[in-house]
Amino acid sequence: MAPSSERLFDSLGHFGRLQACVYFASVFQAMSCGIHYLASVFMAVTPNFVCGIHGNVSNILFYNSSESSIEDIWTLWTSTENYIVVQLENGEIWELNQCSRSKREVGLDLAYEYKGNKSIYSCSDGFLYDDTKWKSTVVTQWDLVCDREWLAKLIQPTFMLGVLIGAVIFGDIADRLGRQRVIWFTSAGQFLFGIAVAFTYDYYSFVIVRFLLAMVSSGYLVVAFVYVTEFVGIKARTWASMHVHAFFAMGIMVVALVGFLVRTWWVYQIFLSVATLPFILCCWMLPETPFWLLSEKRYEDAQKVVDIMARWNKVTTPCKVSELYSVQQDDPVRDRTGDNGTSSRKKHNILDLFCNWHIARRTITVWLIWFTGSLGYYVFSLSSVSLGGNEYLNLFLIGAVELPCYIIACIGMDKLGRRNTLIPFLILSALICVLIMFIPQDFSILIILANMAGKFSIGVAFGLIYLYTAELYPTIVRSLAVGSGSMMCRVGSVVAPFCVYLRSVWIFMPLLLVGIMALLSGILTIMLPETLGKPLTNTLVEATEMGRNGKSCSGKTPPGQSAPPRQRTPSSPAPLLRPSRKSDSSSSPGASLLWLCTLEMAAPKVAVVGAGVVGLSTALCIVETFPSCSVTVLSDQFSPNTTSNVAAGILIPHTYPGTPIHVQKQWFKETFTYLFALSNSNEASEAGVHLVSGWQIFKNTPTPKEELPFWSDVVLGFRPMSEAELQKFPQHQFGQAFTTLKCECPPYLLWLEKRLKANGVQMYTRKVADLWELHSEYNIIVNCTGIGAHQLVGDEKLLPVRGQVLKVHAPWVKNFIRDGDGLTYIYPGIHSVTLGGTREQEKWSLSPDPGTTKDIFDRCCSLEPSLWGAQNIEVKVGLRPSRWCVRLERQVLSRGGVKLPVVHNYGHGAGGFSVHRGTAKEAARLVGECIAALQGSSSRAKL
Ligand SMILES: Cc1cc2nc3c(=O)[nH]c(=O)nc-3n(C[C@H](O)[C@H](O)[C@H](O)COP(=O)(O)OP(=O)(O)OC[C@H]3O[C@@H](n4cnc5c(N)ncnc54)[C@H](O)[C@@H]3O)c2cc1C
């Protein structure tokens, strides 16, 4: 489904008006996640404090300074080791420490230093807090200091625990219930819990409500990410998804700003919570993603969303969802693998991320990157606290420094690819960790710069992994994968403070650990598949195929044998459909090399454009020759509306002046051999293929060429006609008798389609206006568009030769008759006799001409007078795709540095049926060359 789902964006726009609205609404709310994640930085701050005292203070002493108010002391306060000396109005002198207070026994003189006896008391009268910066924080509100300090320290870890659990739970729920409902619930939850936090009455209710807030916040972030990824087409996906993080970072900047302006924790919390109120009011209008609806088989709902998108994006003819899934319904691959139908309803769980070795290895690597990214991010961030200066500005800059990370990551991802950007930045952060260890401690500016560089490079990797994870997994588990990755990220953020504590063991221990993890992740990332320019996958089978390397492919699926998804029906004539190694290698000396290369290449996606006899047979040849390929047929018309349906379907070659005769003969021979075997099988009547004998007659003495055509030894029993036979045609002097094959066109095309479906080929109705529109979905394009190529690729050498034929009911006519010039012919088939014909050069009209109909009928009746009794005359017109030579070649299109391999197979003129199998085989061989070339370039890229 994935490649077809991606087609939605080709027809509706990759980032049209609707997507822009949906996108900016969703990412705006992502700011609130950044806000709540970081809110505690100021809300749970512990200001300077000392033990409280009961009674009126008359004098306060701090070292040499004597003040009348405690507020004045805070400006002088330097360390938690300090204490304040206060004198009460009743004359008592007290020393106020942070967590205790002592009453001087003898103290008539108010001196700071005191050597006499003291009585020590606990802080039973509460604490005096420095409120110059913060009027109140949760710490001052509930006295979370001294023996209750651990409660303050638990505020952020419990929040992170909520984030961790929320990411998993809501990621899973979003796959089951849909993205839209989770977006609604979590965004409303963020607002409500956010406000509720401000009104909590004690520490425990505060922590519990914040825990719930954390769950919905992380749930929103995970699902919003998947949501925008599924709503935006592949062309805009990189930038769109990366900037979700940018909005998160802007949330951090909002915290700094609100923290600077509002100094009472609960007012601050309310301000933060209402920052994204506009979204809560309009999020109910957000639609469900068509991807999710399709994966749930809710086609009607998906169509409604597609229609809305089309209206907003001003697309007049939105694509039909039914066209996307019609062929997949009876796709045996999916039925067998259980990846659609029942399985799409199957509930997926985290074990699906380990469903096979490829996916399991991918999951381990991805989790490690998430963990390392988070660990490194926090270790670098915590180290940067020593930057000094204004803490609001520092926090603002910490948020701001992330923005260039995402821009760099975006550019790298689009230019170099996801994997190729991730690897260098992970390794770079490892190198920076090592570098910092070698910078002398007194070079503080250098250390700070190196720390920022470290945070920047890990930030690039960290930002990239979201999108990369979403692309590495199929729709059915995408949210789950991103959610579980996010869970590993939270584990990293929980572990990070402990990692920082290891400084007490060795000052560089945290950096050493981050460096090792980053290096390991960078190396393992080499084994991940690149997803740049690939369509999103929908099933685990597709996702596995994306990452399969040659070893597993070649090891399990020997060439020429069907892989499990490509099993053929028991009744199929095996010799016909199994690609013959011998004939393959005879037609191509490098075939075995191609086999190897092909099997090394991970399931290339091939689109065959055109569903005439050439397109369908080419698709069949490709899938039979390269079973690991994923082949899709795209065509604006299928049987019975193609030129091929008009043809008589007789196997008598037409000569192409620009193609060497031996090549034409080879094509004809291969076609004849293939159809002869089919006519001998139990599928002959279904395929409408049968032998037919008859005569080719000439009015004048034939040229030597006509006397012995190149194909004479391919057809059966070719011989000159006897005098007795010629008496049937008194106006003709010479003739040849032979037996050839005839395809009844509609049944034969339907039989080809059936074979394709049985081989897992998908077929979709689609007009291709430009081959480039397929480049994001397919690795290789095969152009079999017949006369359509004139417009599609602007081939001026391809011209129509209009042909009109009559299909009549005359079952008594058993032998074919062909006038030497081929203009008049009578070809008996299973259900009707085809009478022809005309050859009108460069005529594009498809309307039958009544005068021509009469002329054809008269001409045929003069050859076979019994036809005067023929009934049910049906007139058909087709445009022969005529060319000097068949265009059967490889071409690599290039646009803006992007390459698109194309194989052309069109221009079969008046002989498409006669050579279709031979040209299809050659086209399949050329596809093999393209696969080998792709394999070569991907190997180079790895190096
Ligand atoms: C009257 C007549 C009689 C004939 N009799 C014989 C005969 O007896 N024996 C013989 O060997 N040959 C015969 N031919 C020739 C034969 O029919 C053609 O050579 C053959 O059908 C060409 O097949 P094709 O698949 O290339 O083209 P088509 O059958 O025309 O198929 C082209 C496909 O490409 C699709 N397409 C085109 N453009 C696009 C696009 N932009 N996007 C998506 N899809 C596109 C079309 O919808 C179609 O499905 C006859 C032809 C005619 C007209």
PDBQT file of the ligand as one rigid body, heavy atoms in Angstrom, charges set to zero:
ROOT
HETATM    1  C1  LIG A1001      -5.906  -2.854 -36.357  1.00  0.00    +0.000 C 
HETATM    2  C2  LIG A1001      -4.676  -3.440 -35.783  1.00  0.00    +0.000 A 
HETATM    3  C3  LIG A1001      -4.391  -4.765 -35.974  1.00  0.00    +0.000 A 
HETATM    4  C4  LIG A1001      -3.232  -5.316 -35.480  1.00  0.00    +0.000 A 
HETATM    5  N1  LIG A1001      -2.969  -6.629 -35.661  1.00  0.00    +0.000 NA
HETATM    6  C5  LIG A1001      -1.843  -7.177 -35.224  1.00  0.00    +0.000 A 
HETATM    7  C6  LIG A1001      -1.572  -8.541 -35.416  1.00  0.00    +0.000 A 
HETATM    8  O1  LIG A1001      -2.363  -9.284 -35.953  1.00  0.00    +0.000 OA
HETATM    9  N2  LIG A1001      -0.408  -9.021 -34.987  1.00  0.00    +0.000 N 
HETATM   10  C7  LIG A1001       0.516  -8.235 -34.370  1.00  0.00    +0.000 A 
HETATM   11  O2  LIG A1001       1.566  -8.704 -34.005  1.00  0.00    +0.000 OA
HETATM   12  N3  LIG A1001       0.262  -6.936 -34.141  1.00  0.00    +0.000 NA
HETATM   13  C8  LIG A1001      -0.886  -6.391 -34.557  1.00  0.00    +0.000 A 
HETATM   14  N4  LIG A1001      -1.156  -5.079 -34.338  1.00  0.00    +0.000 N 
HETATM   15  C9  LIG A1001      -0.156  -4.257 -33.661  1.00  0.00    +0.000 C 
HETATM   16  C10 LIG A1001      -0.314  -4.367 -32.163  1.00  0.00    +0.000 C 
HETATM   17  O3  LIG A1001      -1.634  -4.195 -31.814  1.00  0.00    +0.000 OA
HETATM   18  C11 LIG A1001       0.550  -3.362 -31.486  1.00  0.00    +0.000 C 
HETATM   19  O4  LIG A1001       1.865  -3.460 -31.934  1.00  0.00    +0.000 OA
HETATM   20  C12 LIG A1001       0.534  -3.605 -30.005  1.00  0.00    +0.000 C 
HETATM   21  O5  LIG A1001      -0.781  -3.659 -29.554  1.00  0.00    +0.000 OA
HETATM   22  C13 LIG A1001       1.308  -2.547 -29.260  1.00  0.00    +0.000 C 
HETATM   23  O6  LIG A1001       1.192  -2.864 -27.924  1.00  0.00    +0.000 OA
HETATM   24  P1  LIG A1001       1.582  -1.835 -26.807  1.00  0.00    +0.000 P 
HETATM   25  O7  LIG A1001       1.405  -2.527 -25.520  1.00  0.00    +0.000 OA
HETATM   26  O8  LIG A1001       2.918  -1.270 -27.098  1.00  0.00    +0.000 OA
HETATM   27  O9  LIG A1001       0.563  -0.631 -26.973  1.00  0.00    +0.000 OA
HETATM   28  P2  LIG A1001      -0.911  -0.453 -26.388  1.00  0.00    +0.000 P 
HETATM   29  O10 LIG A1001      -1.708  -1.673 -26.530  1.00  0.00    +0.000 OA
HETATM   30  O11 LIG A1001      -1.420   0.762 -27.038  1.00  0.00    +0.000 OA
HETATM   31  O12 LIG A1001      -0.657  -0.205 -24.893  1.00  0.00    +0.000 OA
HETATM   32  C14 LIG A1001      -0.141   1.017 -24.422  1.00  0.00    +0.000 C 
HETATM   33  C15 LIG A1001      -0.554   1.151 -22.979  1.00  0.00    +0.000 C 
HETATM   34  O13 LIG A1001       0.064   2.284 -22.441  1.00  0.00    +0.000 OA
HETATM   35  C16 LIG A1001      -0.916   3.053 -21.761  1.00  0.00    +0.000 C 
HETATM   36  N5  LIG A1001      -0.464   4.429 -21.776  1.00  0.00    +0.000 N 
HETATM   37  C17 LIG A1001      -0.155   5.185 -22.824  1.00  0.00    +0.000 A 
HETATM   38  N6  LIG A1001       0.257   6.394 -22.411  1.00  0.00    +0.000 NA
HETATM   39  C18 LIG A1001       0.203   6.395 -21.062  1.00  0.00    +0.000 A 
HETATM   40  C19 LIG A1001       0.490   7.353 -20.052  1.00  0.00    +0.000 A 
HETATM   41  N7  LIG A1001       0.943   8.560 -20.352  1.00  0.00    +0.000 N 
HETATM   42  N8  LIG A1001       0.311   7.013 -18.759  1.00  0.00    +0.000 NA
HETATM   43  C20 LIG A1001      -0.151   5.797 -18.433  1.00  0.00    +0.000 A 
HETATM   44  N9  LIG A1001      -0.436   4.851 -19.355  1.00  0.00    +0.000 NA
HETATM   45  C21 LIG A1001      -0.250   5.149 -20.647  1.00  0.00    +0.000 A 
HETATM   46  C22 LIG A1001      -2.178   2.805 -22.531  1.00  0.00    +0.000 C 
HETATM   47  O14 LIG A1001      -3.320   3.080 -21.775  1.00  0.00    +0.000 OA
HETATM   48  C23 LIG A1001      -2.046   1.339 -22.811  1.00  0.00    +0.000 C 
HETATM   49  O15 LIG A1001      -2.468   0.599 -21.721  1.00  0.00    +0.000 OA
HETATM   50  C24 LIG A1001      -2.333  -4.510 -34.807  1.00  0.00    +0.000 A 
HETATM   51  C25 LIG A1001      -2.623  -3.185 -34.557  1.00  0.00    +0.000 A 
HETATM   52  C26 LIG A1001      -3.789  -2.664 -35.036  1.00  0.00    +0.000 A 
HETATM   53  C27 LIG A1001      -4.116  -1.234 -34.770  1.00  0.00    +0.000 C 
ENDROOT
TORSDOF 0
